[in-house]
Amino acid sequence: ASDGSASTSAAAPAPGSDTYKGWLFKWTNYLKGYQRRWFVLSNGLLSYYRTQAEMAHTCRGTINLATAHIDTEDACNIVLSSGGRTYHLKASTEVERQRWVTALELAKAKAIRMMNDQSGNGVGDEIQGTLKTLVSKLDDLSTCNDLIAKHGAALQRSLSELEGLRVPVDGGEKIKAVNERATLFRITSNAMINACRDFLDLAETHSRRWQRALQYEREQRSHLEQTIEQLAKQHNSLERAWREAPAHTRKGRGPKEEASDEDEDTEFFDAMEDSPAFITVRASEAPQHRSGGPGPSEASGRDQGALRTRRSHITQKPNYSLNLWSIMKNCIGKELSKIPMPVNFNEPLSMLQRLTEDLEYHELLDRAARCDSSLEQMCLVAAFSVSSYSTTVHRTAKPFNPLLGETYELDRSEEHGYRSLCEQVSHHPPAAAHHVISQRGWTLWQEITIASKFRGKYLSIMPLGAIHLHFHSSGNHYVWRKVTSTVHNIIVGKLWIDQSGDIEIVNHKTKEVCQLKFSPYSYFSRDVPRKVTGVVAQGDGQAHYILSGTWDEKIESAKIVQSSRRGSSTEGKQKTVYQTLSPKLLWKKYPLPENAENMYFFSSLALTLNEAEEGVGATDSRLRPDQRLMEEGRWDEANSEKQRLEEKQRAVRRRREAEATDQEVSDIFPPPLHPGKEFEGYQPLWFHQRRDSITGETNFVYKGGYWEAKERQDWSMCTEIF
């Protein structure tokens, strides 16, 4: 069937259909070029196979459209990229290409809606709706049943009285009463019979629908498990072969990339496609400019003279083994926050504390606040945005999901001039609000919602939400968003983390922009792993600085002195060539503490985050018992406490939902008929929702009061969550 022509058998999907199938050409490598493959678009996932027959046993690769970028290079080409994976596809005709693009865009929009809709998939919604209807019918039956029992008893009494009568007049009246009650009984019985008939009809119709839906889900799950186990075996054999290969063939490589989608057609992509759209050339150093970048004499030096000695170690991690696959194989496609995970996969910090770790290199912002040039300031802000990822390179354990209403404060005003507060403002979806104010001239705030999906071989973590940074003296206001994190080798091999995607930092006062690119790791790339490149430009597009480095080690800036356009040898594309001065170091990662590998690879800051402190809020993460037990190495007790806390949180949520139902009833039957309680849903304690004038988004911002409550040591307003 490899006749070289793509079939146009992929007819347009029927209205409401979620599936689209057909042949497309897929770029494999330079030897074989584009190869014909069978593609299936279903449930927001685009999968491909070598042949249609392969659909029964071997999927060659899958892209999740919810997080995918869809691009069209020319009349017949489609480029799909997601989580560091890129597919270069070609249709046989422009019409065919357009059909696929339309189907992909529709599927992407639906997948994003499904991801945001916490109520689950379409089948789940339908089942929930039907169950509500069935419950209503059961209520009707129950009411009729009560009435029949009541009228039946009355009828029996009347009949007994009739039998004991001797006076004809009384007998006539009693017989009349019996007739009335018999009529009532008959009407009620008829109503019950009708309700039963409705119930049976409804149950019969939907049971057939449920059976079909259930069968489909079982087939999908079976197919997924078979495919993933096969991929795991392929991955294992490739990894073993790689380890057994001569050492010189793998010298200088980073963590091995997952096995190629097509085990026989190893894929090599054009290096130019993933490289930055510019080339940097060092300018002559003779006419030395006064400053080559915003780097001062010291590069990310630690603040000196801390007033308090903080701890430098925690209890070593116990050597407990647990089979991750046994837990995760039943969780494919689910939200990570909804999977009940034992603490064995956690680290003894909450997500609020991990969010606070963004401040590890806060001195970059202190230096930025002292900059006279907003372009130099932008370079330091960009370095700060990259530095937050340096702590993740070895951190493959999962932080604790915060309980609703949980808070975390970090008061470093005496040592470093800043105070930070986080609060878990939503549980579904999990969302945290964060506010930091520094005496050294800046304020930072963010609301982060974590969307995470387990995809079999890897886990994608997508932080949603904007980060705002405001400098007090200049009024410069920067906004940016985080990139996608991917945890690889979930099933087989050593876990490793990659960061990929683009960050755009905008100074909304000056309109200056920094474009940062986090290159996804590729085993076949000649580039240094974990590479980050960027350009700082004015609002009119004129570039002033080049940024380069890695997200786990350092970032440098180089001042541009001249730029020009140069043709490229491949496909005649042009690239911008920047001549720069010598690069200046902006940020360099601190070395990890001694013995860090036995302390969850925590940095010096992370080791202090869960240290017990006097006077913190009653909902502070430091007071969370399961996390504290885990830190102390008492994992069995920690697991029991974790279950208790999660069940307590679920009970509170059920009570809140019941109150919401009471409120709905009171809306229908207002007082005095039904004096219902007022219900507004959950409201965070220290943050409230406001519309942002810059992004136009509604998000949670700090409303004040926490530090004043700490000063008074009055935590009476806090809910007991532990």
Secondary structure as UniProt FT lines:
FT   TURN            15..16
FT   STRAND          19..29
FT   TURN            30..32
FT   STRAND          33..42
FT   TURN            43..44
FT   STRAND          45..49
FT   HELIX           53..56
FT   STRAND          61..64
FT   HELIX           65..67
FT   STRAND          69..71
FT   STRAND          77..82
FT   TURN            83..84
FT   STRAND          85..90
FT   HELIX           94..116
FT   TURN            118..119
FT   HELIX           122..163
FT   HELIX           168..244
FT   HELIX           247..250
FT   TURN            251..252
FT   HELIX           271..274
FT   STRAND          278..282
FT   HELIX           324..328
FT   TURN            329..330
FT   TURN            332..333
FT   HELIX           336..338
FT   HELIX           343..345
FT   STRAND          346..350
FT   HELIX           351..356
FT   HELIX           357..361
FT   HELIX           363..369
FT   HELIX           374..387
FT   TURN            388..389
FT   HELIX           390..392
FT   TURN            393..394
FT   STRAND          398..400
FT   TURN            404..405
FT   STRAND          407..412
FT   TURN            413..416
FT   STRAND          418..426
FT   TURN            427..430
FT   STRAND          431..438
FT   TURN            439..441
FT   STRAND          442..454
FT   STRAND          458..464
FT   STRAND          466..471
FT   TURN            472..474
FT   STRAND          477..481
FT   STRAND          484..488
FT   STRAND          496..507
FT   TURN            508..510
FT   STRAND          513..518
FT   TURN            523..524
FT   TURN            529..530
FT   STRAND          531..537
FT   TURN            539..540
FT   STRAND          543..550
FT   TURN            551..553
FT   STRAND          554..567
FT   TURN            571..572
FT   STRAND          574..580
FT   STRAND          584..588
FT   TURN            594..595
FT   HELIX           596..598
FT   TURN            599..601
FT   HELIX           604..609
FT   TURN            614..615
FT   TURN            618..619
FT   HELIX           621..623
FT   HELIX           625..631
FT   TURN            632..633
FT   HELIX           635..668
FT   TURN            671..673
FT   STRAND          687..691
FT   TURN            693..695
FT   STRAND          698..702
FT   HELIX           706..712
FT   TURN            716..717
//
